[in-house]
Amino acid sequence: MANASPQNSNDELSDEPIPPMQQLLDNPFALLFLGVAMPTVLYIVWGVMEIVGIPIAK
C-alpha cells in the first residue's frame, strides 16, 4: 500500500487563524469567569435600579 489515506491531508492544521470567539469558547476558565461575573454584574445593576426607583419618604 502507498502512504496513508488521502483523508489525512484534510486533517492537518491549516494556516487560518483561530477566530477569537472560538478561542473564548474553548477556554473553560474564561467560561467559568464569565458565568460568575455576568450574573453578578447584572444583579448589582438590577439592585441599583431598584434602589433608585424607591420613592423618597416625606
Helices and strands as residue ranges (DSSP letters): H 7-11, H 20-25, H 28-53
